[in-house]
Amino acid sequence: MGFFERLKAGLAKARKTFFEGLSQLLKGNKLSDEVVEELEERLIAADVGYETTQYIIERLKEAKPDDAFVALKEILVELLSDGNQLRLDSNTPFVITIVGVNGTGKTTTAAKLASYFQSLGKTVVLGAADTFRAAAIEQLEEWGRRVGCTVISHNEGADSAAVAFDTVNHAKAKQRDIVIIDTAGRLHTKKNLMEELRKVHRVVGKVVEGAPHEVLLVIDATTGQNGLVQAKIFKEMVNVTGVVITKLDGTAKGGIALAIKKELGLPIKFVGVGESVEDLRPFDPREFVDALLG
């Protein structure tokens, strides 16, 4: 099964629950009050959020389309487009930090990204900078063995900035293409977490100019609007450059991608649809909208 089929299967429940019959509902160009109300209810129920739903409906009304369903799809694709590609054109090593709350799939996302980049012929080094959980260090080391790339780690409780420093230095010395640093998701307070992440970013910036070149926030799609709250907090704390949406594999509604892009201006860079390494791929707005709406 190809990635689009897996994405479609992952969003099947959302498609059936919220968007089934939408093409019939929106057939033709008569956007009556009843049709608008129905569409509004469906979008909000699918985690699109009130603000983004209003924007979509206003755009649809302005368009005065011959086919409202086709127009809706184009509005969603346009909304999700822009900034989806990673900027892999900087000096090597290209440094990515992975941020997000614990439980979103941060550590596995770091490993899957490593596998993806290796499939493109890039050399990758992983840094286990989530030193607050021994399980996170062990998990990343195990993933490193599975995908065949170097993992730099210290002991549990070590300074995460020191791990990041060693990781980037190793990659620089060995002339590796990409560094992916897994960071802690939950410290005792938000202030601690913010200081920890900023320190990691300061340290890597001293080793490689402009690093980190990408700060990817991992959001669990099944958390719905809570994911939007998380994204707001992390965007305030550190310079998040893009989002990875994980767990689009059955129970997720999918609309959170639209809310994150519209309300926070954060592009979706990757989506994950399952547990295996092949289940994380670059985000394609049109593919996503086709899978969501059918």
TORDO-451967 format. One record per residue: y, x negated, z negated of N, C-alpha, C in turn. Coordinates in steps of 0.05 Angstrom, whole numbers, padded with zeros to 5 digits, always signed. Layout:
// TORDO-451967
YXZYXZYXZ ...
END
This chain:
// TORDO-451967
-00024-00017+00000+00000+00000+00000+00025-00018+00000 +00043-00012+00019+00068-00028+00021+00087-00021-00002 +00109-00037-00004+00127-00033-00027+00141-00005-00025 +00148+00003-00001+00162+00030+00002+00143+00052-00007 +00118+00050-00001+00098+00070-00009+00096+00071-00040 +00096+00047-00052+00094+00045-00081+00119+00056-00094 +00142+00051-00082+00168+00062-00092+00168+00092-00090 +00158+00102-00067+00157+00131-00062+00138+00144-00083 +00115+00131-00087+00096+00141-00107+00108+00141-00135 +00123+00120-00141+00136+00118-00168+00157+00139-00172 +00170+00148-00151+00191+00168-00153+00181+00196-00146 +00155+00198-00142+00143+00224-00133+00150+00247-00152 +00147+00241-00178+00152+00262-00198+00181+00271-00198 +00199+00251-00196+00228+00258-00195+00234+00274-00170 +00222+00265-00148+00227+00279-00122+00218+00308-00123 +00194+00312-00135+00183+00339-00137+00198+00356-00157 +00206+00344-00180+00219+00359-00201+00248+00367-00194 +00263+00348-00182+00291+00352-00179+00301+00357-00150 +00286+00346-00131+00296+00347-00104+00279+00362-00084 +00257+00373-00093+00240+00389-00075+00255+00413-00064 +00254+00417-00038+00268+00439-00025+00297+00435-00021 +00307+00410-00027+00335+00405-00024+00345+00407+00005 +00328+00397+00023+00335+00399+00052+00339+00427+00061 +00323+00446+00050+00326+00474+00057+00351+00486+00043 +00355+00478+00019+00379+00488+00004+00405+00480+00018 +00405+00455+00028+00429+00444+00040+00430+00447+00071 +00412+00463+00082+00411+00466+00111+00437+00478+00121 +00447+00468+00143+00472+00478+00154+00495+00467+00138 +00518+00478+00142+00542+00466+00131+00557+00484+00111 +00544+00506+00103+00558+00525+00085+00552+00517+00056 +00571+00503+00044+00568+00494+00016+00580+00516-00002 +00565+00537-00006+00574+00559-00023+00575+00550-00052 +00589+00565-00069+00590+00559-00097+00563+00557-00110 +00545+00575-00101+00517+00576-00112+00502+00550-00105 +00506+00541-00080+00492+00517-00070+00502+00492-00085 +00529+00491-00088+00541+00469-00103+00532+00468-00132 +00530+00491-00144+00522+00493-00172+00493+00483-00175 +00476+00492-00156+00448+00484-00156+00445+00454-00153 +00460+00443-00134+00459+00414-00129+00469+00398-00153 +00490+00408-00165+00501+00396-00189+00480+00394-00212 +00467+00417-00216+00446+00418-00237+00424+00398-00232 +00416+00397-00207+00393+00379-00200+00401+00350-00204 +00425+00342-00195+00434+00314-00198+00437+00306-00227 +00449+00323-00243+00452+00317-00271+00425+00315-00285 +00407+00332-00279+00380+00332-00291+00365+00306-00283 +00372+00295-00260+00358+00271-00250+00371+00245-00260 +00388+00247-00281+00401+00223-00293+00424+00212-00277 +00435+00227-00258+00457+00217-00243+00482+00216-00260 +00484+00235-00280+00507+00235-00297+00529+00253-00286 +00546+00263-00304+00566+00282-00296+00587+00270-00277 +00598+00247-00285+00620+00235-00270+00611+00229-00241 +00588+00216-00238+00578+00209-00212+00570+00234-00195 +00560+00254-00209+00553+00279-00195+00578+00292-00183 +00600+00293-00199+00625+00304-00189+00635+00289-00165 +00633+00263-00166+00642+00246-00143+00626+00252-00118 +00599+00255-00121+00582+00260-00098+00589+00287-00086 +00592+00307-00103+00598+00334-00093+00625+00336-00079 +00645+00322-00090+00672+00321-00077+00670+00308-00050 +00655+00286-00048+00651+00272-00023+00638+00291-00002 +00618+00306-00012+00603+00324+00006+00621+00346+00016 +00638+00357-00001+00657+00378+00007+00677+00367+00027 +00687+00343+00023+00707+00331+00041+00695+00326+00068 +00669+00319+00069+00656+00312+00094+00654+00336+00114 +00653+00360+00103+00649+00385+00119+00627+00380+00140 +00603+00373+00130+00581+00364+00148+00568+00387+00164 +00556+00379+00186+00539+00398+00202+00513+00401+00187 +00503+00380+00175+00478+00380+00160+00484+00367+00133 +00486+00384+00112+00494+00374+00085+00473+00356+00073 +00447+00360+00080+00426+00343+00069+00429+00315+00079 +00432+00312+00106+00436+00286+00118+00461+00272+00107 +00482+00288+00104+00508+00278+00094+00504+00268+00065 +00489+00283+00049+00484+00275+00021+00470+00248+00020 +00450+00245+00037+00435+00220+00037+00453+00196+00045 +00471+00201+00064+00489+00180+00072+00509+00173+00050 +00518+00193+00035+00537+00188+00013+00523+00171-00008 +00498+00178-00014+00483+00163-00035+00478+00134-00026 +00471+00131+00000+00465+00103+00010+00491+00087+00008 +00513+00099+00017+00539+00085+00016+00547+00078-00013 +00542+00096-00031+00548+00092-00059+00533+00068-00071 +00507+00066-00063+00490+00045-00073+00492+00018-00059 +00505+00019-00036+00508-00006-00020+00531-00024-00031 +00531-00048-00021+00552-00068-00028+00544-00084-00052 +00540-00110-00047+00534-00129-00069+00505-00130-00078 +00487-00119-00061+00459-00118-00070+00445-00145-00066 +00455-00162-00049+00442-00188-00044+00450-00209-00064 +00431-00226-00071+00438-00249-00088+00453-00269-00072 +00472-00283-00085+00488-00303-00071+00474-00331-00074 +00454-00335-00058+00438-00360-00061+00450-00383-00045 +00477-00385-00044+00489-00405-00027+00504-00426-00044 +00500-00427-00070+00515-00446-00086+00500-00473-00087 +00511-00491-00103+00497-00517-00107+00470-00511-00121 +00451-00528-00115+00425-00525-00130+00427-00541-00155 +00414-00534-00176+00398-00509-00177+00416-00484-00180 +00406-00462-00169+00419-00436-00171+00409-00424-00197 +00428-00418-00215+00420-00410-00243+00424-00380-00247 +00402-00367-00256+00402-00338-00262+00395-00335-00291 +00411-00319-00306+00403-00312-00333+00395-00282-00332 +00374-00276-00348+00364-00249-00350+00372-00238-00377 +00386-00216-00377+00395-00204-00403+00386-00175-00405 +00387-00164-00429+00380-00136-00433+00367-00133-00460 +00363-00108-00468+00351-00103-00494+00321-00108-00492 +00308-00114-00515+00279-00118-00516+00265-00092-00508 +00243-00096-00493+00227-00073-00485+00233-00062-00457 +00253-00074-00444+00259-00065-00417+00243-00079-00396 +00229-00100-00404+00213-00116-00385+00227-00141-00375 +00244-00152-00393+00260-00176-00386+00242-00200-00379 +00223-00205-00396+00207-00230-00393+00189-00228-00368 +00177-00204-00364+00160-00201-00340+00178-00201-00315 +00202-00191-00317+00220-00191-00294+00227-00220-00286 +00232-00237-00307+00238-00265-00301+00215-00278-00286 +00191-00272-00294+00167-00284-00281+00163-00273-00253 +00167-00247-00250+00164-00235-00223+00185-00245-00204 +00209-00249-00214+00230-00261-00197+00222-00289-00188 +00210-00304-00207+00201-00331-00200+00180-00330-00178 +00162-00311-00180+00141-00308-00160+00153-00300-00133 +00173-00282-00134+00186-00273-00109+00200-00296-00095 +00215-00312-00111+00230-00335-00098+00210-00356-00088 +00188-00360-00102+00168-00379-00092+00156-00369-00066 +00153-00343-00063+00143-00332-00038+00162-00338-00014 +00187-00343-00021+00207-00350+00000+00208-00380+00004 +00191-00395-00010+00190-00424-00006+00209-00439-00025 +00220-00425-00045+00238-00438-00064+00222-00450-00088 +00233-00471-00100+00220-00482-00124+00235-00471-00148 +00220-00463-00169+00232-00448-00191+00224-00461-00218 +00243-00461-00237+00238-00468-00264+00246-00445-00282 +00228-00437-00301+00234-00416-00320+00241-00427-00347 +00261-00415-00360+00269-00423-00387+00264-00402-00407 +00248-00408-00428+00242-00388-00449+00263-00389-00471 +00286-00377-00466+00308-00379-00485+00309-00355-00504 +00289-00337-00502+00287-00316-00522+00270-00328-00544 +00283-00344-00561+00268-00359-00582+00265-00343-00607 +00275-00318-00608+00272-00302-00632+00245-00287-00633 +00231-00287-00611+00205-00275-00611+00185-00295-00600 +00166-00303-00617+00145-00321-00609+00130-00310-00585 +00126-00283-00586+00111-00269-00565+00125-00273-00538 +00152-00273-00537+00166-00276-00512+00161-00304-00500 +00161-00325-00518+00156-00352-00508+00128-00354-00497 +00108-00344-00512+00080-00345-00503+00076-00329-00477 +00089-00306-00476+00087-00289-00452+00097-00303-00427 +00121-00316-00430+00132-00330-00407+00115-00354-00399 +00105-00368-00419+00087-00391-00413+00062-00382-00398 +00051-00359-00407+00027-00348-00393+00034-00340-00364 +00057-00327-00361+00066-00319-00334+00070-00344-00317 +00082-00365-00329+00086-00389-00314+00060-00400-00303 +00039-00400-00319+00013-00409-00310+00003-00391-00287 +00007-00365-00290-00003-00346-00270+00011-00349-00243 +00038-00353-00244+00053-00354-00218+00056-00383-00209 +00048-00402-00226+00048-00430-00218+00075-00443-00218 +00091-00439-00239+00117-00453-00240+00122-00464-00268 +00138-00484-00270+00144-00497-00296+00159-00479-00314 +00151-00479-00340+00166-00464-00361+00176-00484-00382 +00202-00484-00387+00213-00501-00408+00216-00484-00433 +00204-00493-00455+00205-00477-00480+00207-00496-00504 +00219-00485-00526+00219-00498-00552+00203-00480-00571 +00204-00487-00597+00190-00470-00616+00206-00445-00622 +00192-00425-00634+00204-00401-00643+00227-00407-00662 +00250-00394-00659+00273-00399-00677+00291-00421-00668 +00284-00435-00647+00300-00457-00636+00326-00446-00625 +00345-00464-00621+00371-00456-00609+00367-00449-00580 +00372-00424-00573+00367-00415-00545+00384-00430-00525 +00409-00438-00533+00426-00453-00515+00414-00480-00509 +00400-00492-00528+00387-00518-00524+00364-00515-00504 +00350-00493-00505+00329-00487-00485+00341-00485-00457 +00363-00470-00456+00376-00466-00430+00386-00492-00419 +00397-00509-00436+00407-00536-00429+00385-00553-00417 +00362-00554-00432+00339-00570-00423+00328-00559-00396 +00327-00533-00394+00316-00521-00369+00332-00529-00345 +00359-00526-00347+00376-00532-00324+00376-00562-00319 +00376-00578-00340+00374-00607-00336+00348-00616-00321 +00326-00604-00330+00300-00609-00317+00301-00602-00287 +00312-00578-00282+00313-00569-00254+00331-00588-00237 +00352-00597-00249+00371-00615-00235+00357-00641-00229 +00344-00652-00250+00330-00678-00247+00308-00677-00226 +00294-00655-00226+00271-00652-00207+00279-00640-00181 +00305-00634-00177+00316-00622-00153+00303-00595-00146 +00300-00579-00166+00289-00552-00161+00311-00533-00151 +00302-00513-00137+00322-00495-00124+00334-00474-00144 +00317-00463-00160+00326-00440-00177+00317-00443-00206 +00335-00435-00224+00329-00434-00252+00331-00404-00261 +00311-00394-00275+00313-00367-00286+00309-00369-00316 +00330-00360-00331+00329-00363-00360+00327-00335-00373 +00305-00332-00388+00300-00307-00404+00315-00310-00430 +00331-00289-00437+00347-00291-00462+00338-00269-00482 +00348-00273-00507+00341-00253-00528+00354-00227-00523 +00341-00205-00531+00351-00179-00527+00361-00165-00552 +00352-00175-00575+00360-00161-00600+00363-00182-00622 +00388-00187-00630+00393-00203-00654+00403-00184-00676 +00410-00195-00698+00417-00177-00721+00441-00159-00716 +00460-00170-00702+00484-00153-00695+00491-00158-00666 +00507-00140-00655+00517-00143-00628+00534-00168-00625 +00549-00175-00647+00566-00199-00647+00549-00224-00644 +00526-00225-00659+00508-00248-00656+00498-00251-00628 +00489-00228-00617+00478-00229-00590+00499-00238-00570 +00523-00228-00572+00545-00236-00554+00550-00266-00556 +00552-00276-00580+00558-00304-00584+00535-00322-00573 +00510-00312-00577+00486-00327-00567+00487-00329-00537 +00492-00306-00524+00492-00306-00494+00515-00322-00483 +00538-00320-00495+00561-00335-00486+00556-00365-00489 +00543-00373-00510+00537-00401-00515+00518-00411-00493 +00497-00395-00487+00478-00402-00466+00494-00407-00440 +00512-00388-00434+00527-00390-00408+00546-00414-00408 +00558-00420-00431+00576-00444-00432+00560-00469-00427 +00537-00471-00440+00521-00495-00438+00511-00500-00409 +00501-00479-00396+00491-00483-00369+00513-00489-00349 +00537-00478-00356+00561-00484-00339+00570-00513-00340 +00563-00526-00362+00570-00555-00365+00551-00573-00349 +00527-00563-00344+00507-00579-00329+00509-00574-00299 +00513-00549-00291+00516-00542-00263+00541-00526-00259 +00558-00535-00241+00584-00522-00237+00579-00493-00228 +00594-00475-00241+00593-00446-00234+00570-00431-00246 +00552-00445-00260+00529-00431-00272+00537-00416-00297 +00523-00394-00303+00502-00381-00286+00514-00367-00262 +00501-00370-00240+00511-00358-00214+00505-00328-00212 +00485-00319-00227+00479-00291-00229+00471-00285-00258 +00481-00262-00268+00472-00252-00294+00460-00225-00289 +00434-00223-00290+00420-00198-00283+00412-00183-00308 +00421-00158-00310+00415-00140-00332+00391-00124-00325 +00370-00125-00342+00346-00109-00337+00348-00082-00352 +00345-00061-00337+00346-00034-00348+00319-00020-00342 +00308-00007-00363+00284+00009-00361+00292+00037-00350 +00283+00044-00326+00291+00069-00314+00284+00093-00330 +00263+00091-00346+00253+00114-00362+00272+00121-00385 +00290+00103-00392+00309+00109-00414+00332+00126-00406 +00335+00132-00380+00355+00150-00370+00383+00142-00377 +00399+00161-00387+00427+00156-00393+00431+00134-00414 +00411+00130-00431+00413+00108-00450+00415+00081-00436 +00403+00079-00412+00406+00055-00396+00435+00050-00388 +00450+00071-00383+00478+00069-00376+00494+00058-00400 +00487+00067-00423+00500+00058-00448+00495+00028-00452 +00470+00020-00448+00462-00009-00450+00478-00025-00430 +00480-00015-00405+00494-00030-00384+00523-00034-00392 +00536-00013-00403+00564-00015-00412+00567-00036-00433 +00549-00037-00453+00551-00056-00474+00549-00085-00464 +00529-00090-00447+00524-00117-00437+00547-00125-00418 +00557-00106-00403+00579-00113-00384+00604-00122-00400 +00608-00109-00423+00630-00117-00441+00626-00145-00453 +00600-00151-00459+00594-00176-00473+00594-00200-00455 +00581-00198-00432+00579-00221-00414+00584-00211-00385 +00589-00230-00368+00596-00223-00340+00571-00216-00324 +00561-00192-00329+00537-00183-00314+00545-00180-00284 +00528-00192-00267+00534-00191-00238+00517-00171-00223 +00495-00161-00236+00478-00142-00222+00456-00132-00241 +00442-00112-00231+00422-00098-00248+00395-00099-00235 +00374-00102-00251+00346-00099-00243+00336-00074-00257 +00327-00055-00241+00317-00030-00253+00286-00032-00252 +00274-00030-00276+00245-00032-00278+00233-00005-00284 +00206-00004-00282+00190+00020-00290+00196+00045-00274 +00202+00041-00248+00204+00065-00230+00176+00071-00221 +00159+00079-00241+00131+00082-00235+00119+00107-00246 +00133+00129-00243+00120+00154-00251+00137+00173-00267 +00148+00163-00290+00163+00181-00307+00193+00179-00304 +00203+00158-00290+00232+00155-00286+00243+00175-00267 +00268+00183-00273+00281+00203-00256+00296+00190-00233 +00304+00165-00236+00315+00150-00213+00345+00151-00210 +00358+00173-00219+00386+00177-00215+00404+00157-00229 +00393+00144-00250+00408+00125-00265+00420+00102-00248 +00406+00096-00226+00416+00075-00207+00443+00083-00196 +00447+00109-00190+00472+00118-00179+00494+00117-00200 +00488+00125-00225+00507+00125-00247+00517+00097-00253 +00498+00078-00254+00505+00050-00260+00524+00039-00239 +00518+00044-00214+00534+00033-00192+00562+00046-00191 +00563+00073-00194+00589+00087-00192+00606+00082-00217 +00595+00086-00241+00611+00085-00265+00617+00057-00275 +00600+00038-00269+00604+00010-00278+00610-00010-00256 +00606-00001-00231+00611-00019-00209+00591-00042-00207 +00568-00039-00220+00547-00060-00220+00527-00055-00198 +00523-00073-00179+00504-00069-00158+00475-00072-00168 +00457-00056-00156+00428-00058-00163+00417-00080-00145 +00406-00101-00157+00396-00124-00141+00366-00123-00136 +00351-00113-00156+00321-00112-00153+00312-00086-00166 +00288-00076-00156+00275-00054-00169+00246-00061-00174 +00235-00051-00196+00207-00056-00202+00192-00030-00204 +00168-00029-00192+00153-00004-00191+00126-00005-00205 +00120-00028-00218+00093-00030-00231+00090-00057-00245 +00066-00063-00252+00060-00086-00269+00055-00112-00254 +00045-00110-00229+00037-00135-00215+00061-00149-00204 +00058-00175-00197+00080-00191-00188+00092-00181-00162 +00076-00167-00146+00087-00156-00120+00104-00132-00124 +00105-00121-00149+00119-00096-00154+00148-00098-00160 +00160-00122-00156+00189-00126-00159+00199-00136-00133 +00219-00122-00122+00229-00129-00096+00259-00125-00095 +00273-00138-00076+00302-00134-00073+00308-00104-00067 +00330-00095-00078+00337-00066-00075+00348-00061-00047 +00337-00040-00035+00346-00031-00009+00356-00002-00013 +00383+00002-00011+00394+00029-00016+00382+00052+00000 +00378+00047+00026+00368+00068+00043+00339+00075+00036 +00323+00054+00031+00295+00058+00024+00294+00074-00002 +00311+00067-00021+00311+00080-00047+00318+00110-00044 +00339+00116-00029+00348+00144-00025+00326+00160-00010 +00313+00147+00010+00291+00161+00024+00268+00167+00005 +00262+00148-00013+00240+00152-00032+00247+00173-00053 +00273+00175-00060+00281+00193-00081+00284+00222-00070 +00295+00225-00047+00300+00252-00036+00279+00261-00016 +00263+00243-00006+00243+00251+00014+00254+00254+00041 
END
